[in-house]
Amino acid sequence: MDWQRYPLMRLAVPYVAGMSLAYGCHGFSDFVFHIFVAMLVVSGMAMIVVGGLTSPARHRPLWFGACAMIFAFVTGSILFHLRFRQTERLPADGTSVCAIVEDVPQPKARTYAVPLRCGDTRILAYLSKGMTHEPQQLHIGDTLCLRLRSLEATSPRLVPEDSIDHILRSYRNRLFFSGISATCFVAPSEWECRPAASSDSGWRHWVNKVREHIHLTYAEQGWTYDATAVVEAMTVGNREHLSSALRETYAHAGVSHILALSGFHLTMLLLLFNVFVEHFCVLRFRRFFALLFIPLVWAYCALAGFPPSLVRATTMCSVLQLCLLCGMQYQMLNAMTLTAVLMLTANPLLLADVGFQLSFVCVLGIVFFSTRIFKKTSVRHHVVLDYLGRSVVITFAASMAAFPLVAFHFGQVPVLSVFSNLPMSLFAFVLMLTALLWWVCMGFGFYPSVLPDMLGFVAKMMNAMVEWVASLPFATFAYRPTAVEVVLLYIVMGGSILAFRLRSARAIQLALAGIILLCLCRVIA
């Protein structure tokens, strides 16, 4: 790889590595934190003094680059540690607080889960059902005065691993790394709602009303429950109605990413939008409509609830549109690196999000593995064959890049994901195109009745195909590597890719060393 073409990558790698160290240590002690702050100051001074003044002229770029990488590493560690400690802060148990409702209440078996913000702290409160003022009547922005009882911290450092079962510990970790500091149970007589001055104001309330309207529209079509859940997940990112059995079925078939809005869905929308602009817009207005796509796609991201995978795809798509408008060359790796740095700087805890990890790993697999194959397998004179070939290569690259993380988080490897993704991507394209046409027609006050029928039929066919693939005896196999084994797997894959692309003996040695260490880890375990 020509690192000169990717200058931000040389800083992003140590930046993310520093955050990964802080994540693996679950935050640092005060003593270690002060050491890291001192290292930050020393590395910054060294960048100025050693890299620019005292070293020989020929060595200055190397000294400056080394100090900059150390600076980025320490900065990443400090940012993650500070965000970790901020999320750990809790109010005292039993105190009375006034918190702001951040999202609509989610119904559970006996309670409603209500995300609250109390100052800089976010809490997930469980309010009992069956009272005069029901929790489902709460709106975003309302003030909730309550007494905190049974306050349980979600911090990994404050919850011993042997005190609760694995599923509950994983649930609390997921809450913590999404910004929730604690959970609490609130009795019926211990909370009071103060409605906001205008509950109909604010973009979040508007987004929630749109999502509710879309949900009711889908529910009125008479589709099966699973078909409705799939359509809602793939169009507006609402996966609350997906049953656990359906999620597991899609995971066994290796196509669970279809249900999560990401670059796959956004790419289809971008292609449809560019085709519309190219064929139906006047030439002098094409730049305006191309620029209009950026706020539209961010509005769609807000409608979906800003999932990390879609935020990554939206940012990269915005950079792509700007490059096309300005006549600049688009480098996917540079755009991906910039997106990762911006997202992690805004919220370092995103590093622990599974969707964030898989999204970027799949893009890296496509960039490093599929470029050379595209040149060798391109069918220039046949559009259909060229599209199918590229789809197979992209699917294979993304699946291979993601399988160590999938195995680490879910304990299984979908064997048939390469074969099931191609027909599922075609189904997904038809589904999203039909849904887009339906909503556009509804916006003009009419729509053919065949569109919702076709939408439900496609979703039903998708579920049937996924169930068939998941029912095959060799669809998945159980494998849960350790964190060290995941790193070694990526070393083996990286060495193999470099050996394939560069014909390098050192890359082959790196891959063989990774295989040997991986075998030793398996034997020791």
C-alpha positions as CSV (number, residue, x, y, z in Angstrom):
1,M,0.0,0.0,0.0
2,D,1.2,3.5,-0.8
3,W,0.8,5.2,2.6
4,Q,1.6,8.6,1.0
5,R,-1.9,8.5,-0.6
6,Y,-3.5,7.9,2.8
7,P,-1.9,10.4,5.3
8,L,-4.8,10.3,7.7
9,M,-4.5,6.5,8.0
10,R,-1.1,6.9,9.6
11,L,-2.7,8.9,12.5
12,A,-6.0,7.0,12.6
13,V,-4.4,3.6,13.2
14,P,-2.6,4.6,16.5
15,Y,-5.6,6.8,17.4
16,V,-7.9,3.8,17.3
17,A,-5.3,1.6,18.9
18,G,-5.1,3.9,21.9
19,M,-8.9,3.8,22.3
20,S,-8.7,0.0,22.0
21,L,-6.2,-0.2,24.8
22,A,-8.4,1.9,27.0
23,Y,-11.4,-0.2,26.0
24,G,-9.6,-3.4,26.8
25,C,-8.6,-2.0,30.2
26,H,-12.1,-0.7,30.9
27,G,-10.7,2.7,31.7
28,F,-7.5,3.5,33.6
29,S,-6.7,4.3,37.2
30,D,-5.9,7.8,38.2
31,F,-2.2,7.0,38.3
32,V,-2.1,5.5,34.8
33,F,-4.2,8.4,33.5
34,H,-1.8,11.0,34.8
35,I,1.0,9.0,33.1
36,F,-0.8,9.2,29.8
37,V,-1.4,12.9,30.2
38,A,2.3,13.4,30.8
39,M,3.1,11.3,27.7
40,L,0.7,13.5,25.7
41,V,2.6,16.6,26.8
42,V,6.0,15.0,26.2
43,S,5.1,13.7,22.8
44,G,3.7,17.2,21.8
45,M,6.9,18.9,22.9
46,A,9.0,16.3,21.1
47,M,7.1,17.0,17.9
48,I,8.2,20.6,18.2
49,V,11.7,20.3,19.6
50,V,13.1,17.0,18.4
51,G,11.2,16.7,15.2
52,G,11.7,20.3,14.0
53,L,14.7,21.8,15.7
54,T,17.4,19.5,17.1
55,S,17.4,16.5,14.8
56,P,19.2,16.5,11.5
57,A,17.3,17.6,8.5
58,R,17.1,14.2,6.9
59,H,15.7,12.6,10.1
60,R,13.2,15.3,10.9
61,P,10.3,13.7,8.9
62,L,10.8,10.4,10.7
63,W,11.1,11.9,14.2
64,F,8.0,14.1,13.5
65,G,6.0,11.1,12.2
66,A,6.9,9.0,15.2
67,C,6.0,11.7,17.7
68,A,2.7,12.4,15.8
69,M,1.8,8.7,16.0
70,I,2.5,8.6,19.8
71,F,0.5,11.8,20.2
72,A,-2.4,10.2,18.3
73,F,-2.2,7.0,20.4
74,V,-2.2,8.8,23.7
75,T,-4.9,11.2,22.6
76,G,-7.2,8.3,21.7
77,S,-6.6,6.6,25.1
78,I,-7.3,9.8,27.0
79,L,-10.5,10.5,25.1
80,F,-11.9,7.0,25.6
81,H,-10.9,7.1,29.3
82,L,-12.6,10.5,29.9
83,R,-15.8,9.4,28.2
84,F,-15.8,6.1,30.1
85,R,-15.4,7.9,33.5
86,Q,-18.2,10.4,32.5
87,T,-20.6,7.6,31.8
88,E,-19.7,6.0,35.2
89,R,-20.9,9.0,37.1
90,L,-24.1,8.2,39.0
91,P,-26.5,10.1,41.3
92,A,-27.0,8.6,44.8
93,D,-29.5,5.8,45.2
94,G,-32.7,7.0,46.7
95,T,-32.4,10.6,45.8
96,S,-35.1,12.6,44.0
97,V,-34.2,14.0,40.6
98,C,-35.8,15.7,37.6
99,A,-34.9,14.2,34.3
100,I,-35.7,14.8,30.7
101,V,-37.4,12.1,28.6
102,E,-35.1,11.3,25.7
103,D,-37.1,8.8,23.7
104,V,-40.6,7.3,23.6
105,P,-41.3,4.6,26.2
106,Q,-40.7,1.0,25.1
107,P,-43.2,-1.6,26.4
108,K,-41.8,-4.6,28.2
109,A,-43.6,-7.5,29.9
110,R,-44.5,-5.6,33.1
111,T,-42.9,-2.2,32.7
112,Y,-42.1,0.6,30.2
113,A,-38.4,1.4,29.6
114,V,-37.9,5.1,29.4
115,P,-34.5,6.6,28.6
116,L,-33.9,9.7,30.8
117,R,-31.2,12.4,30.9
118,C,-30.3,13.7,34.3
119,G,-27.7,16.4,33.8
120,D,-24.8,14.7,32.1
121,T,-26.0,11.2,33.1
122,R,-28.3,9.0,31.1
123,I,-30.5,6.5,33.0
124,L,-32.9,3.8,31.8
125,A,-35.9,3.9,34.1
126,Y,-38.4,1.0,34.3
127,L,-41.9,2.4,35.1
128,S,-44.6,0.0,36.2
129,K,-47.7,-0.5,34.1
130,G,-51.3,-0.3,35.3
131,M,-51.6,3.2,36.9
132,T,-53.7,6.3,36.4
133,H,-51.1,8.2,34.4
134,E,-49.7,5.6,32.0
135,P,-46.0,5.8,31.0
136,Q,-46.9,5.4,27.3
137,Q,-48.3,8.9,27.4
138,L,-44.9,10.4,28.0
139,H,-43.5,12.5,25.2
140,I,-39.9,13.4,24.2
141,G,-38.9,16.5,26.1
142,D,-41.2,16.0,29.1
143,T,-39.7,16.4,32.6
144,L,-40.0,13.4,34.9
145,C,-39.6,13.9,38.6
146,L,-38.9,10.6,40.3
147,R,-37.1,8.9,43.2
148,L,-34.3,6.6,42.2
149,R,-34.5,3.2,43.8
150,S,-32.7,0.0,43.1
151,L,-30.2,1.9,41.0
152,E,-27.9,-0.6,39.3
153,A,-24.7,0.6,37.5
154,T,-24.0,-0.8,34.1
155,S,-20.3,0.0,34.1
156,P,-18.1,-3.1,33.4
157,R,-15.7,-2.1,36.2
158,L,-18.5,-1.9,38.8
159,V,-20.2,-5.2,38.0
160,P,-18.1,-8.3,39.0
161,E,-18.3,-11.0,36.3
162,D,-19.2,-13.7,38.8
163,S,-22.1,-11.8,40.3
164,I,-24.6,-12.1,37.5
165,D,-25.1,-14.4,34.6
166,H,-23.5,-13.9,31.2
167,I,-26.6,-12.7,29.4
168,L,-27.4,-10.0,32.0
169,R,-23.8,-8.9,32.0
170,S,-23.8,-8.6,28.2
171,Y,-27.0,-6.6,28.4
172,R,-25.6,-4.2,30.9
173,N,-22.4,-3.8,28.9
174,R,-24.4,-3.0,25.8
175,L,-26.4,-0.4,27.7
176,F,-23.2,1.2,29.1
177,F,-21.4,1.5,25.8
178,S,-24.6,3.1,24.3
179,G,-24.3,5.8,27.0
180,I,-26.7,4.4,29.7
181,S,-25.0,4.8,33.1
182,A,-27.5,2.8,35.2
183,T,-30.9,1.2,35.3
184,C,-33.5,1.8,38.0
185,F,-37.1,0.7,38.9
186,V,-39.6,3.4,39.7
187,A,-42.8,2.5,41.7
188,P,-46.1,3.9,40.6
189,S,-46.3,6.5,43.3
190,E,-42.7,7.8,43.0
191,W,-42.8,9.6,39.7
192,E,-44.6,12.7,38.3
193,C,-44.7,14.0,34.8
194,R,-44.4,17.7,33.9
195,P,-45.3,18.1,30.2
196,A,-43.0,20.2,28.1
197,A,-44.1,23.6,27.0
198,S,-44.8,22.3,23.5
199,S,-44.6,18.6,23.1
200,D,-45.2,18.9,19.4
201,S,-41.9,20.8,18.9
202,G,-38.5,19.4,18.2
203,W,-37.1,17.3,15.4
204,R,-37.1,14.1,17.5
205,H,-40.8,14.4,18.2
206,W,-41.4,14.9,14.5
207,V,-39.3,11.9,13.6
208,N,-41.1,9.7,16.1
209,K,-44.5,10.8,14.6
210,V,-43.3,9.9,11.1
211,R,-42.0,6.5,12.3
212,E,-45.3,5.8,14.0
213,H,-47.3,6.8,10.9
214,I,-45.2,4.4,8.8
215,H,-45.6,1.6,11.3
216,L,-49.4,2.0,11.3
217,T,-49.4,2.2,7.5
218,Y,-47.5,-1.1,7.2
219,A,-49.7,-2.7,9.9
220,E,-52.9,-1.9,7.9
221,Q,-51.8,-3.8,4.8
222,G,-52.6,-7.3,6.2
223,W,-49.2,-8.8,5.8
224,T,-47.8,-11.4,8.1
225,Y,-46.2,-10.2,11.3
226,D,-42.7,-11.2,10.2
227,A,-43.1,-9.7,6.7
228,T,-44.2,-6.4,8.3
229,A,-41.2,-6.4,10.7
230,V,-38.8,-7.1,7.8
231,V,-40.2,-4.3,5.6
232,E,-40.1,-1.8,8.5
233,A,-36.6,-2.8,9.5
234,M,-35.3,-2.4,5.9
235,T,-37.0,0.9,5.1
236,V,-36.9,3.0,8.3
237,G,-34.5,1.0,10.5
238,N,-37.1,0.1,13.1
239,R,-36.1,-3.4,14.3
240,E,-38.2,-3.4,17.5
241,H,-40.8,-5.7,16.0
242,L,-38.4,-8.4,14.8
243,S,-38.9,-11.5,16.8
244,S,-35.9,-13.3,18.3
245,A,-36.6,-16.4,16.2
246,L,-36.5,-14.3,13.0
247,R,-33.3,-12.6,14.1
248,E,-31.7,-15.9,14.8
249,T,-32.9,-17.3,11.4
250,Y,-31.3,-14.4,9.5
251,A,-28.1,-14.8,11.6
252,H,-27.8,-18.5,10.8
253,A,-28.3,-17.8,7.1
254,G,-25.5,-15.1,7.2
255,V,-27.7,-12.2,6.0
256,S,-28.6,-10.4,9.3
257,H,-26.9,-7.3,7.9
258,I,-29.8,-7.0,5.4
259,L,-32.0,-6.1,8.4
260,A,-29.7,-3.3,9.6
261,L,-29.6,-0.1,7.5
262,S,-26.0,0.4,6.2
263,G,-24.0,1.3,3.1
264,F,-25.8,-1.5,1.2
265,H,-29.1,0.2,1.5
266,L,-27.7,3.7,1.0
267,T,-25.8,2.7,-2.1
268,M,-29.1,1.5,-3.7
269,L,-30.8,4.8,-2.8
270,L,-27.8,6.8,-4.2
271,L,-27.9,4.8,-7.5
272,L,-31.6,5.4,-7.9
273,F,-31.2,9.1,-7.1
274,N,-28.4,9.6,-9.6
275,V,-30.3,7.8,-12.3
276,F,-33.3,10.1,-11.6
277,V,-31.1,13.2,-11.8
278,E,-29.3,12.1,-14.9
279,H,-32.4,11.3,-16.9
280,F,-35.1,13.6,-15.6
281,C,-33.4,16.8,-14.5
282,V,-32.3,19.7,-16.7
283,L,-28.6,19.9,-17.1
284,R,-28.1,23.2,-15.4
285,F,-30.0,22.0,-12.3
286,R,-28.2,18.7,-11.9
287,R,-25.6,20.1,-9.5
288,F,-28.3,21.5,-7.3
289,F,-30.1,18.2,-7.1
290,A,-26.9,16.3,-6.5
291,L,-26.1,18.6,-3.6
292,L,-29.7,18.2,-2.4
293,F,-29.1,14.5,-1.9
294,I,-26.8,15.2,1.1
295,P,-29.4,16.8,3.4
296,L,-32.0,14.3,2.2
297,V,-29.8,11.3,3.1
298,W,-29.0,12.8,6.6
299,A,-32.8,13.3,7.1
300,Y,-33.2,9.6,6.3
301,C,-30.5,8.8,8.8
302,A,-32.3,10.8,11.5
303,L,-35.5,8.9,10.6
304,A,-33.7,5.6,11.2
305,G,-32.4,6.8,14.6
306,F,-28.7,7.4,13.6
307,P,-27.5,3.8,13.8
308,P,-23.6,3.7,13.6
309,S,-23.5,1.7,10.4
310,L,-25.9,4.1,8.6
311,V,-24.0,7.1,10.0
312,R,-20.8,5.7,8.6
313,A,-22.4,5.1,5.2
314,T,-24.1,8.5,5.2
315,T,-20.8,10.4,5.9
316,M,-18.9,8.5,3.2
317,C,-21.8,9.0,0.8
318,S,-21.8,12.8,1.5
319,V,-18.0,12.9,0.9
320,L,-18.6,11.0,-2.4
321,Q,-21.3,13.5,-3.6
322,L,-19.0,16.4,-2.7
323,C,-16.1,14.9,-4.6
324,L,-18.4,14.3,-7.7
325,L,-19.6,17.9,-7.5
326,C,-16.1,19.4,-7.2
327,G,-14.5,17.1,-9.7
328,M,-12.2,15.5,-7.2
329,Q,-11.0,11.9,-7.0
330,Y,-12.8,9.9,-4.4
331,Q,-10.7,7.6,-2.3
332,M,-12.8,5.2,-0.3
333,L,-10.1,4.5,2.3
334,N,-9.5,8.2,3.0
335,A,-13.3,8.8,3.3
336,M,-13.6,5.8,5.6
337,T,-10.7,6.9,7.8
338,L,-12.1,10.4,8.1
339,T,-15.5,9.0,9.0
340,A,-14.1,6.7,11.7
341,V,-12.0,9.5,13.3
342,L,-15.0,11.9,13.4
343,M,-17.4,9.3,14.8
344,L,-15.0,8.1,17.5
345,T,-14.0,11.7,18.4
346,A,-17.7,12.5,18.9
347,N,-18.4,9.3,20.9
348,P,-15.4,7.1,21.8
349,L,-17.7,4.5,23.3
350,L,-18.8,3.6,19.7
351,L,-15.7,1.5,19.5
352,A,-17.5,-1.2,21.5
353,D,-20.6,-1.2,19.2
354,V,-20.8,-4.4,17.1
355,G,-22.5,-2.5,14.2
356,F,-19.7,0.0,14.1
357,Q,-17.0,-2.6,14.1
358,L,-18.6,-4.8,11.4
359,S,-19.4,-1.8,9.2
360,F,-15.8,-0.6,9.0
361,V,-14.3,-4.1,8.8
362,C,-16.5,-4.9,5.9
363,V,-15.4,-1.8,4.1
364,L,-11.8,-2.6,4.7
365,G,-12.3,-6.0,3.3
366,I,-13.8,-4.6,0.2
367,V,-11.1,-2.0,-0.3
368,F,-8.1,-4.4,0.3
369,F,-9.4,-7.6,-1.2
370,S,-11.8,-6.8,-4.1
371,T,-9.9,-4.1,-6.0
372,R,-7.4,-6.4,-7.7
373,I,-10.1,-9.1,-8.4
374,F,-12.4,-6.4,-10.0
375,K,-9.7,-5.8,-12.6
376,K,-9.3,-9.4,-13.4
377,T,-13.0,-10.5,-13.4
378,S,-14.5,-7.4,-15.1
379,V,-16.9,-8.2,-18.0
380,R,-16.9,-4.8,-19.8
381,H,-19.2,-5.8,-22.6
382,H,-21.9,-7.4,-20.5
383,V,-23.6,-5.3,-17.9
384,V,-25.5,-8.0,-16.1
385,L,-22.6,-10.4,-15.8
386,D,-20.3,-7.6,-14.7
387,Y,-22.8,-6.6,-12.0
388,L,-23.2,-10.2,-10.8
389,G,-19.5,-10.7,-10.7
390,R,-18.9,-7.6,-8.7
391,S,-21.7,-8.5,-6.3
392,V,-20.2,-12.0,-5.7
393,V,-16.7,-10.5,-5.1
394,I,-18.0,-7.8,-2.7
395,T,-20.1,-10.3,-0.8
396,F,-17.1,-12.7,-0.5
397,A,-14.7,-9.9,0.6
398,A,-17.2,-8.5,3.2
399,S,-18.0,-12.0,4.6
400,M,-14.4,-13.0,4.9
401,A,-13.5,-9.7,6.6
402,A,-16.4,-9.9,9.1
403,F,-16.3,-13.6,10.1
404,P,-13.7,-13.3,13.0
405,L,-15.8,-10.5,14.6
406,V,-19.0,-12.4,13.9
407,A,-17.6,-15.5,15.5
408,F,-16.3,-13.5,18.5
409,H,-19.6,-11.7,19.2
410,F,-22.1,-14.4,18.3
411,G,-20.2,-17.7,18.6
412,Q,-21.0,-19.0,15.2
413,V,-19.8,-18.7,11.6
414,P,-22.4,-18.7,8.8
415,V,-20.9,-20.9,6.1
416,L,-23.4,-20.2,3.3
417,S,-23.4,-16.4,3.7
418,V,-21.4,-15.9,0.4
419,F,-24.1,-17.9,-1.5
420,S,-27.2,-16.5,0.2
421,N,-26.2,-12.8,0.1
422,L,-26.5,-12.5,-3.7
423,P,-30.1,-13.5,-4.1
424,M,-31.0,-11.7,-0.9
425,S,-29.4,-8.5,-2.2
426,L,-31.6,-8.8,-5.3
427,F,-34.7,-9.2,-3.1
428,A,-33.6,-6.3,-1.0
429,F,-33.1,-4.1,-4.1
430,V,-36.7,-4.9,-5.3
431,L,-38.1,-4.4,-1.8
432,M,-36.5,-0.9,-1.3
433,L,-37.4,0.2,-4.9
434,T,-41.0,-0.9,-4.4
435,A,-41.2,0.8,-1.0
436,L,-39.7,4.0,-2.5
437,L,-42.2,4.1,-5.4
438,W,-45.0,3.4,-3.0
439,W,-44.2,6.3,-0.7
440,V,-43.5,8.7,-3.6
441,C,-46.9,7.9,-5.1
442,M,-48.6,8.3,-1.7
443,G,-46.9,11.7,-1.4
444,F,-48.8,12.7,-4.6
445,G,-52.1,11.4,-3.2
446,F,-52.4,8.1,-5.2
447,Y,-50.7,4.8,-5.6
448,P,-51.4,1.5,-7.4
449,S,-52.7,-1.2,-5.1
450,V,-50.2,-3.6,-6.6
451,L,-47.3,-1.9,-4.9
452,P,-48.1,-2.8,-1.2
453,D,-49.1,-6.3,-2.4
454,M,-45.8,-6.7,-4.1
455,L,-43.9,-5.3,-1.1
456,G,-45.5,-7.9,1.2
457,F,-44.9,-10.7,-1.3
458,V,-41.2,-9.9,-1.6
459,A,-40.8,-9.7,2.2
460,K,-42.5,-13.1,2.5
461,M,-40.3,-14.6,-0.1
462,M,-37.2,-13.3,1.7
463,N,-38.3,-14.9,4.9
464,A,-39.0,-18.2,3.2
465,M,-35.7,-18.3,1.5
466,V,-33.8,-17.4,4.7
467,E,-35.7,-20.1,6.6
468,W,-34.7,-22.7,4.0
469,V,-31.0,-21.7,4.0
470,A,-30.9,-21.6,7.9
471,S,-32.5,-25.1,8.0
472,L,-29.6,-26.7,6.1
473,P,-27.5,-28.8,8.4
474,F,-24.2,-27.2,7.2
475,A,-25.4,-23.6,7.3
476,T,-23.4,-22.6,10.4
477,F,-20.8,-24.1,12.7
478,A,-20.1,-23.1,16.3
479,Y,-16.8,-21.2,16.9
480,R,-16.1,-18.5,19.5
481,P,-12.5,-17.2,19.4
482,T,-10.8,-15.2,22.1
483,A,-9.8,-11.6,21.5
484,V,-6.2,-12.7,20.9
485,E,-7.3,-15.2,18.3
486,V,-9.4,-12.5,16.5
487,V,-6.2,-10.4,16.2
488,L,-4.2,-13.4,15.0
489,L,-6.9,-14.2,12.4
490,Y,-6.7,-10.7,11.0
491,I,-2.9,-11.0,10.9
492,V,-3.3,-14.2,8.9
493,M,-5.8,-12.6,6.6
494,G,-3.8,-9.4,6.2
495,G,-0.6,-11.4,5.4
496,S,-2.4,-13.5,2.9
497,I,-3.9,-10.5,1.1
498,L,-0.5,-8.8,1.0
499,A,1.1,-12.0,-0.3
500,F,-1.5,-12.2,-3.0
501,R,-1.3,-8.6,-4.1
502,L,2.5,-7.9,-3.6
503,R,4.0,-11.3,-4.0
504,S,6.0,-10.5,-0.8
505,A,8.0,-13.2,1.1
506,R,7.6,-11.2,4.3
507,A,3.9,-11.2,3.9
508,I,3.9,-15.0,3.5
509,Q,6.1,-15.3,6.7
510,L,3.7,-13.0,8.6
511,A,0.7,-15.2,7.5
512,L,2.5,-18.4,8.5
513,A,3.6,-16.9,11.9
514,G,0.0,-16.0,12.5
515,I,-1.2,-19.5,11.7
516,I,1.4,-21.0,14.0
517,L,0.4,-18.7,16.9
518,L,-3.3,-19.4,16.3
519,C,-2.7,-23.1,16.5
520,L,-0.8,-22.6,19.7
521,C,-3.6,-20.6,21.2
522,R,-6.1,-23.4,20.3
523,V,-3.8,-26.0,21.9
524,I,-3.3,-24.0,25.1
525,A,-7.0,-23.3,25.4
